[in-house]
Amino acid sequence: MRTITVQATLSQDHLERFVAASIANARASVSTEPGCRRFDLFRDDADPARVGFNEIYDDDGAVDAHGGTAHFETWLSATDGMLDQTVWATCRSLYATGMESGGVTGAESGGRSSAGGIRVYQARISLEPDDADGFIASVRDQARAAAAREEGLLRFDINQSLDLPTEIWLYKVHADPAAARDHTTAPYTAAHLDRYGGYYSDGVLEPIAGPNIWPPDAAW
């Protein structure tokens, strides 16, 4: 399995057109590419001009196939010059929970979600080499405990950059704001942060935390 993680910042003038083009690309990806399992689009509460993608593919071949599609080329052309800053990585999965099967079908993908429903959290964690194994074991324990105990948890994925193994991307999705708040106060979350909380506040790249954009909340 391969995950493409993206965080992008763009000007407010381009936001609506960028989102529309990205939804079209996401919809076409999950409905026409056999190797594309998910293509999620979300934005940040604190800065709505920051958006994120989380794309899940079967393997490297599926990633390459996506890059050669007409809908991806259309997206590239439609969004050319809109991005002020982009950070992305191709990752391997270290742990994944939630929906593992294929993405949303064309029949299910007829609109945008409304803000205030599903809550998404995506963070890049840059580790010191000596801490990498311990951090991964700790956050995996947190993810397993959350998956077993939290009804409102839709995903908790741990991904590792293929180019930089000390770069970990976390992707958490909760059914609503209350479920997200409950997760942050859970004892297993506190235990993980007691050991490695400094990595979440180093200020290198702020996480994206905010509402789902696509697929619609009802399709999750």
N, C-alpha and C positions, 0 to 999 in steps of 0.2 A: 504494500500500500504506500502511496505517496500523497503528501499534503502540500499544497501551495498556500502559503500564508502571506498576506499582503496588508500593509497599512499605508494609506495614501492621504495626503493633504492637498486640497485644492481651494480655489477661491470661491466665494459664495456665488459669484456670477455664473460659474460653471456647474454648480452643484446639481441642479435639477436635470440638466442635459446629461451629466455624467451618470447619475443614478439611472436614468431611463435607458441609456446605452448599456449599462452594466447589467440591469435586469434582463434586457433582451439577450445578452451574451450568456448569462446564467441559465435562463430558460432553455435556450437552444442547446447548451452544453449537456444538461441533465436529460433532455428529452431525445437527443439525437446521437450522443456519444456513448457507446456501450461501456466504456471504461471510466466514465465520470459518475461517481457515486453521489456526490453532493457539491453544491456551489452556493455558499451562503454569503449574503451581503448585509452589512450592518454599519451603524454609525455611532459616534461618540456623543454622550450627553453633554459633556463640558464644551466640546467644540464640534458642532454638527458638520463642519467642513472636513473633519477627519472621518474617513470611512475605512472599513476593513473587508477583506475577502477571506474565506476559508474554503478551499477547494480540495476535494478528496478524489483520488484516482486509483485505479487498480494497480498500476505499475508505471515504470518509466515510459513504456511504449504508449500508454494511454495519455501521459503528459505530453509526449511529442505529438501524438495525434491531435490533441486539443489545439496545440500551437499552429497546426496546419489547416484548421477549419476556416470556412468562409466567415462564420459568425465571429470568430476571434479576430480575423483581419478587419471586419467591419467595425468591431469595438475599438481596435487600435486606431483606425482612421477617425472614428467619431470623437475619440477622447484625446486626440493629438494636441499637445500644448496645454492641457487643462491641469496637469499635476504639478504642484509646487515641490512636493517631496514624496518619495516612495521608498518604503523599506519592505523587502520581501525575501522569502527563502523557500527552497524546495526541501522538504523534510521527510524523514522516515518516522513511522509511528512507534512510540514506546509504550503507549497505553491508549485505548480508546473504549469509551462506553457510550451507550445511547443507540441511535439509529445507525446500523451498519450497512443496511441494504441500500438499493438504488435511490436516486434522487426523486424529485417531484416530476410527475408527468405533465405534459402540456395541458391536459384537461384540468389539472389541479392548480395550475399556476396563473390564474387569471387576474391577479391584482397585487397591490402592495399591502403589507400589514399595517396596522395602525399602531402608533407609538403608545407605550404604556403596557404592552403585553409581554412577549418574550424579551428577556434581557440577556445580552451577550457580553462576554468578557474575553478579550484576547490580549495576551501579554508576551513580550519577548524578554527572556531572562538570560543575561550574559554572565556566565559562571567563571569563577577561578578554576583552573584545571584540578586543583586538589579537592575542590568541593563538589565536582560534577557527580561522582558516583553517589555520594551521600544525599545530595539534593534530589537526584532522580529517584532514589529509593524512598525518600521522605514524601515527595509529592505523589508518587505512585501509591503509597499507603493512604494518603489523603484522598486520592481519587477513588480508590476501592471502598473506603469507608463511606464516602459521599454517595457512591453508586448504590451501596447496600441500604442506606438509611434515608436518603432524600427523595421523596416522591416527586418534587418539582425539578429534579435535575434531568435535563434532556441530553446533555453531552458534558463529558470531562475528558478531553483529549490531551495527551502529552506528546509533543513532536520534537524531534531533534534535527537541526540543520545538517544536511549532507555535507555542506562545504565547511562548516565550523561546528564540530561536535559539542563545544562548550556553550552553544547557543540553543536554548530550549524555548519552544513556543507553547504556551498554554491556551487552551480554548475551552471555555465553560459556557454553557447555555442553560438558563433557568426558565421555567414556565411563566414566571411573573416576578415583579420586584420583591414580593414577600419571600419567595423561595430563594432569591439571590441574597437577601439580607440574612436569612436563616443560615445559609451556607457560610457567610463570613463570620458568624458567631459560634459555629459548631466547634466542639472540643478538638476534633482532629485537624481542623483548619488552624486553630490556635497553636496546637502542638507543632505543626509544620512551620508556622510563622515565628514561633519562639526560636527555632533553630536557624531559619533562613530568611527571616523577614527583611533583612537588609537588602536583599536582592530585589525586593519589590519597591524599594523607595530610593534607588540610586539615581533617579532622575535622568538616566541616559535616554530612555524612550518610554514615555508614559503609555500605560495600557489604554486600549479602547474599551470603554464600558458604556453600553447604551442599548437602544432598541434595535430589534431586528428590522431589516428592510425587505429582504427576499430570501427564501420563499415566504409566502404569507403565513402568518401565525397558524392559521387553521391547517396548513399542510404539514406542520411538524408532527 
